[in-house]
């Protein structure tokens, strides 16, 4: 019982430190910047000019906005945009392409804090965009080509707050801060549970047993055995939980910054149990196209993974 209590306390301390002292400050700054650009109309201007270039990949103006959200806000931010696309008459094929892109791209709530751990953010962002475009195109022209292309009266206007005065700017920043706090605090339960599970598995020797079995094969492939634990955490508990485990492993010296960068394409995206469940909550038609979207996302993630391995 003393061992379990010690594990829980250590996991809780690590989770709170990561959420409040790493995730929260980063998200406050980035969300404030994003919301100000949104309120000033900069994002509207950018979306209007980029959207025509990305239409061959199956993306609309709102799809471009979803890409900005996943890369600069959080993995959950595009859910509202997907809901908006569904309610405004986007076709099933466009919905699937956008969902695939979102599931293949790097999630800001993980990549920004991991930049403080040593992640090469610029290259990660570049490969995220490339992987997202591959995922969207693979879904629109391949896995989802048989989906309906029927569209309703599509309204792609982005409705958001404006900041045309000092009070307006302050309101936008306050709302962004509240949103960032909600994200950071909301991550604590999953981080605590994930870290408790990881520490318990280590204490019982389960992780060492799995490593002993798989290490010879991984050594032949030149893969760091630390990815066993990181991958299990990522695909079961999600990217935020994986980030917590990565932080703890870096501090303890059981993995390296090089491994963090080489594995970023494989570990920083919303295609996991928790992420898919949240994305499917966007709407009935979004949930109906998750299978072809997931297949397209796998193609995009494969491109990102190869890029991180070859370019870093």
C-alpha positions as CSV (number, residue, x, y, z in Angstrom):
1,X,0.0,0.0,0.0
2,X,2.9,2.4,0.8
3,X,4.3,1.7,-2.7
4,X,1.0,2.5,-4.4
5,X,0.6,5.7,-2.4
6,X,4.1,6.8,-3.3
7,X,3.4,6.1,-7.0
8,X,0.2,8.1,-6.9
9,X,1.8,11.1,-5.2
10,X,4.8,11.1,-7.6
11,X,2.5,10.8,-10.6
12,X,0.3,13.6,-9.3
13,X,3.2,15.9,-8.8
14,X,4.6,15.2,-12.2
15,X,1.2,15.7,-13.9
16,X,0.5,19.0,-12.2
17,X,4.0,20.3,-12.9
18,X,3.6,19.4,-16.6
19,X,0.1,20.8,-16.9
20,X,0.5,24.0,-15.0
21,X,4.1,24.9,-15.6
22,X,4.6,23.7,-19.1
23,X,1.3,23.2,-20.9
24,X,-0.6,26.2,-19.4
25,X,1.9,29.0,-20.2
26,X,2.5,27.7,-23.8
27,X,-1.2,27.3,-24.5
28,X,-2.1,30.8,-23.0
29,X,0.4,32.5,-25.4
30,X,-0.5,30.5,-28.5
31,X,-4.2,30.6,-28.0
32,X,-4.1,34.4,-27.3
33,X,-2.1,34.8,-30.5
34,X,-4.4,32.6,-32.6
35,X,-7.6,34.3,-31.2
36,X,-6.2,37.8,-31.9
37,X,-5.3,36.8,-35.4
38,X,-8.7,35.4,-35.8
39,X,-10.4,38.5,-34.4
40,X,-8.4,40.8,-36.6
41,X,-9.4,38.9,-39.7
42,X,-5.9,37.6,-40.5
43,X,-7.0,34.0,-40.5
44,X,-10.0,34.8,-42.7
45,X,-7.5,36.4,-45.2
46,X,-5.2,33.5,-45.0
47,X,-7.9,30.9,-45.4
48,X,-9.4,32.7,-48.4
49,X,-6.1,32.6,-50.3
50,X,-4.9,29.1,-49.3
51,X,-8.2,27.3,-49.7
52,X,-8.3,27.4,-53.6
53,X,-4.8,25.9,-53.6
54,X,-5.8,22.9,-51.5
55,X,-9.1,22.1,-53.2
56,X,-7.4,19.4,-55.3
57,X,-6.6,17.6,-52.0
58,X,-10.3,17.6,-51.0
59,X,-10.1,20.5,-48.6
60,X,-12.5,23.5,-48.3
61,X,-12.0,26.8,-46.6
62,X,-13.2,25.4,-43.3
63,X,-10.9,22.5,-43.8
64,X,-8.0,24.9,-44.0
65,X,-9.2,26.5,-40.7
66,X,-9.3,23.0,-39.1
67,X,-5.6,22.5,-40.1
68,X,-4.7,25.8,-38.4
69,X,-6.6,24.8,-35.3
70,X,-4.9,21.4,-34.9
71,X,-1.5,22.8,-35.5
72,X,-1.8,25.9,-33.3
73,X,-4.6,25.4,-30.8
74,X,-5.2,21.8,-29.7
75,X,-6.4,18.4,-31.0
76,X,-10.0,19.1,-29.8
77,X,-10.3,22.5,-31.5
78,X,-11.2,21.2,-35.0
79,X,-14.2,19.3,-33.5
80,X,-16.3,22.5,-33.7
81,X,-15.2,23.1,-37.2
82,X,-16.1,19.6,-38.3
83,X,-19.5,20.1,-36.7
84,X,-19.9,23.4,-38.5
85,X,-19.0,21.7,-41.8
86,X,-21.6,19.0,-41.3
87,X,-24.3,21.4,-40.3
88,X,-23.5,23.8,-43.3
89,X,-23.9,21.1,-45.9
90,X,-20.3,19.9,-46.7
91,X,-20.3,16.5,-48.6
92,X,-19.4,13.3,-46.9
93,X,-16.3,13.1,-49.1
94,X,-15.1,16.5,-48.0
95,X,-15.9,15.7,-44.4
96,X,-13.8,12.5,-44.6
97,X,-10.8,14.3,-46.2
98,X,-10.9,17.0,-43.5
99,X,-11.2,14.4,-40.7
100,X,-8.3,12.4,-42.2
101,X,-6.1,15.5,-42.4
102,X,-6.9,16.4,-38.7
103,X,-6.1,12.9,-37.5
104,X,-2.8,12.9,-39.3
105,X,-1.5,16.3,-38.2
106,X,0.6,17.3,-35.2
107,X,-1.5,18.4,-32.2
108,X,-0.5,21.7,-30.8
109,X,-1.3,20.8,-27.2
110,X,1.5,18.2,-27.4
111,X,4.0,19.7,-29.8
112,X,4.3,23.1,-28.2
113,X,5.1,21.8,-24.7
114,X,7.4,19.2,-26.3
115,X,9.3,21.9,-28.0
116,X,10.5,22.9,-24.5
117,X,11.7,19.3,-24.2
118,X,13.8,19.5,-27.3
119,X,11.4,18.9,-30.2
120,X,12.4,20.5,-33.5
121,X,9.1,22.4,-33.9
122,X,9.7,24.0,-37.3
123,X,10.4,20.6,-39.0
124,X,7.6,19.0,-37.1
125,X,5.1,21.7,-38.3
126,X,6.3,21.3,-41.9
127,X,6.0,17.5,-41.9
128,X,2.6,17.9,-40.2
129,X,1.3,20.0,-43.1
130,X,2.7,17.5,-45.6
131,X,1.2,14.5,-43.8
132,X,-2.1,16.3,-43.5
133,X,-2.3,17.0,-47.2
134,X,-1.3,13.4,-48.0
135,X,-4.0,12.1,-45.7
136,X,-6.7,14.4,-47.2
137,X,-5.8,13.5,-50.8
138,X,-5.5,9.8,-50.0
139,X,-9.0,9.9,-48.5
140,X,-10.7,12.2,-51.0
141,X,-9.3,10.4,-54.1
142,X,-8.8,6.9,-52.7
143,X,-10.3,5.5,-49.5
144,X,-13.3,7.8,-49.6
145,X,-13.9,8.1,-53.3
146,X,-17.2,6.3,-53.1
147,X,-18.6,8.6,-50.5
148,X,-21.3,11.0,-51.4
149,X,-20.3,14.3,-53.0
150,X,-23.7,15.9,-52.6
151,X,-23.5,19.2,-50.9
152,X,-26.1,21.5,-49.4
153,X,-25.8,25.3,-49.5
154,X,-22.3,25.5,-48.1
155,X,-21.6,28.6,-45.9
156,X,-17.9,28.9,-45.2
157,X,-18.0,32.2,-43.3
158,X,-16.0,32.0,-40.1
159,X,-18.0,33.5,-37.2
160,X,-15.8,34.8,-34.4
161,X,-15.3,37.6,-32.0
162,X,-13.7,40.9,-33.2
163,X,-11.0,43.0,-31.6
164,X,-11.5,46.5,-32.9
165,X,-10.8,48.3,-29.6
166,X,-8.6,47.9,-26.5
167,X,-11.6,46.3,-24.7
168,X,-12.2,43.9,-27.5
169,X,-8.5,42.9,-27.5
170,X,-8.6,42.3,-23.7
171,X,-11.8,40.3,-24.0
172,X,-10.2,38.1,-26.7
173,X,-7.1,37.5,-24.5
174,X,-9.2,36.7,-21.5
175,X,-11.3,34.2,-23.4
176,X,-8.1,32.6,-24.8
177,X,-6.6,32.4,-21.3
178,X,-9.8,30.8,-19.9
179,X,-9.7,28.3,-22.8
180,X,-6.0,27.5,-22.2
181,X,-6.7,27.0,-18.5
182,X,-9.5,24.6,-19.3
183,X,-7.3,22.6,-21.7
184,X,-4.4,22.4,-19.1
185,X,-6.6,21.5,-16.1
186,X,-8.6,19.0,-18.2
187,X,-5.4,17.2,-19.1
188,X,-4.5,16.5,-15.4
189,X,-6.7,13.5,-14.8
190,X,-5.5,11.6,-17.9
191,X,-1.9,12.5,-17.1
192,X,-2.2,11.3,-13.5
193,X,-3.8,8.0,-14.5
194,X,-1.3,7.4,-17.3
195,X,1.7,8.1,-15.1
196,X,0.3,6.0,-12.3
197,X,-0.2,3.1,-14.8
198,X,3.3,3.6,-16.2
199,X,5.0,3.7,-12.8
200,X,3.0,0.7,-11.5
201,X,4.0,-1.3,-14.6
202,X,7.6,-0.4,-14.0
203,X,7.4,-1.2,-10.3
204,X,6.0,-4.7,-11.1
205,X,8.6,-5.4,-13.7
206,X,6.0,-5.7,-16.5
207,X,7.8,-3.0,-18.7
208,X,11.1,-4.7,-18.3
209,X,9.6,-8.1,-19.2
210,X,8.1,-6.6,-22.4
211,X,11.4,-4.9,-23.2
212,X,13.4,-8.2,-22.7
213,X,11.1,-9.9,-25.3
214,X,11.1,-7.1,-27.9
215,X,14.5,-5.5,-27.5
216,X,16.5,-8.0,-29.7
217,X,14.0,-7.4,-32.6
218,X,14.0,-3.6,-32.0
219,X,17.8,-3.6,-31.9
220,X,18.0,-5.3,-35.3
221,X,15.7,-2.5,-36.6
222,X,17.6,0.2,-34.8
223,X,14.6,1.3,-32.8
224,X,14.9,2.6,-29.2
225,X,13.1,0.2,-26.8
226,X,11.7,3.2,-25.0
227,X,9.2,3.5,-27.8
228,X,7.4,0.4,-26.4
229,X,6.1,2.3,-23.4
230,X,5.5,5.5,-25.3
231,X,3.5,3.8,-28.0
232,X,1.4,1.9,-25.6
233,X,0.6,5.1,-23.7
234,X,0.0,7.1,-26.8
235,X,-2.5,4.8,-28.6
236,X,-4.4,3.8,-25.4
237,X,-4.4,7.0,-23.4
238,X,-3.7,9.7,-26.0
239,X,-1.1,12.2,-26.9
240,X,-1.2,14.3,-23.7
241,X,-0.6,11.2,-21.6
242,X,2.3,10.2,-23.9
243,X,3.8,13.7,-23.4
244,X,3.7,13.2,-19.7
245,X,5.5,9.8,-20.0
246,X,8.0,11.3,-22.4
247,X,8.8,14.1,-19.9
248,X,9.2,11.7,-17.1
249,X,11.5,9.4,-19.2
250,X,13.6,12.3,-20.3
251,X,14.1,13.5,-16.8
252,X,15.1,9.9,-15.7
253,X,17.4,9.4,-18.6
254,X,15.6,6.4,-20.0
255,X,15.1,8.0,-23.4
256,X,16.8,10.8,-25.3
257,X,15.9,14.0,-27.2
258,X,17.0,12.2,-30.4
259,X,14.3,9.5,-29.8
260,X,11.7,12.3,-29.1
261,X,12.4,13.9,-32.5
262,X,12.7,10.6,-34.5
263,X,9.4,9.4,-33.1
264,X,7.4,12.7,-33.3
265,X,5.7,11.8,-36.6
266,X,4.5,8.5,-35.1
267,X,3.4,9.8,-31.7
268,X,2.1,13.4,-32.1
269,X,-1.3,13.1,-33.8
270,X,-4.9,12.5,-32.7
271,X,-5.3,9.0,-34.3
272,X,-5.7,7.1,-31.0
273,X,-8.5,5.6,-29.0
274,X,-9.3,8.9,-27.2
275,X,-8.7,11.1,-30.2
276,X,-11.0,9.2,-32.6
277,X,-13.7,9.1,-30.0
278,X,-13.6,12.8,-29.5
279,X,-13.5,13.5,-33.3
280,X,-16.5,11.2,-33.9
281,X,-18.5,13.4,-31.4
282,X,-18.5,16.2,-34.0
283,X,-21.6,14.8,-35.6
284,X,-23.5,11.8,-37.1
285,X,-22.0,12.2,-40.6
286,X,-18.5,12.8,-39.3
287,X,-18.8,9.6,-37.2
288,X,-20.0,7.7,-40.3
289,X,-16.9,8.5,-42.3
290,X,-14.2,7.7,-39.7
291,X,-13.1,4.4,-41.3
292,X,-11.9,5.8,-44.7
293,X,-10.6,8.9,-42.8
294,X,-8.6,6.7,-40.5
295,X,-7.0,4.8,-43.4
296,X,-6.1,8.1,-45.1
297,X,-4.7,9.4,-41.8
298,X,-2.4,6.3,-41.6
299,X,-1.0,7.2,-45.0
300,X,-0.3,10.7,-43.8
301,X,1.3,9.5,-40.5
302,X,3.5,7.1,-42.4
303,X,4.8,10.1,-44.5
304,X,5.4,12.1,-41.3
305,X,7.2,9.2,-39.6
306,X,9.5,8.7,-42.6
307,X,10.2,12.4,-42.6
308,X,11.2,12.5,-39.0
309,X,13.4,9.4,-39.3
310,X,15.2,10.6,-42.5
311,X,15.5,14.3,-41.9
312,X,16.5,14.5,-38.2
